[in-house]
Amino acid sequence: FGGPASGICFGLIVFLELWRTVIFEQISAGWGAIIVGVLMILVFTVVDRYIEVWARKTYGPYTEPKKEASS
């Protein structure tokens, strides 16, 4: 089931990279695009952490898969 999520992720990477470069490349001889890229990474990191904490509070901690008893 990870195929569609991987496709969406790759599409967003290409889309956001394109617009980051097109819009902010002219600012400060390219440094504007670098700064915006770093800010995007920080925003995504905070959002990912928020989602992870919410999921752990809602669904509980990770659990080890149950091992089958060998006879």
N, C-alpha and C positions, 0 to 999 in steps of 0.2 A: 504493500500500500504506500510505499515511499516514493514511487515514481512520480505521481502528480505533484507532491510537495517539492521534490527535487527540481522538477520543471519550472514550477512557480518561482522557486528560489533563484535558479539560474536566470530566468527571465528578468526578475527584479534587479539582479546584479548588473546585467547588461543595460537595462533601462536606466537605472540610477547612475551608473558610471558614465553613460553617454551624456546625460543632462548635466551631471556635475562638471564634466569636461567642457561642454559647449557653453554653459552659462558662466562659469567661474574661471576659465582658463586665462582670460584677459586681465584679471585682477592681480596686481603685483607680480607680473611676469610668471604666472603659473602657480604661485604660492596660494592664491585664493582657492584653487581647486584642491590643493593638498589640505588646506585648513578645513574646507567643507567636508572632505573625505574623512578626516579625523573626527570632526563633529558628528558625522553620520554614524561612524563606528561607535562612538560613545553613546549616542541615542539608542542605537540598536542593542548595545550591551545592557543598558538600563532597562529597556523594554523586555529583553529576554530574561533578565533576572526577576523582574516583576511577575512575568508569566510563570516562571519556574516556582517561585514562592507561592503564588496563588494555587498552582496545580498540586503542590505538596500539601498545602493546608486543606485543599478540597478532597484530594484522593488518597492522602496518606503517604508515608515514606516509601521509598523503593524497597522491594522485597526480593529475596533470593528465590530463584525458581525451585520448586519442590523436587527433590531427587527421588527417583524411584528406588525402592528397596530391591536389591539383587538377591535372588534366591540361591 
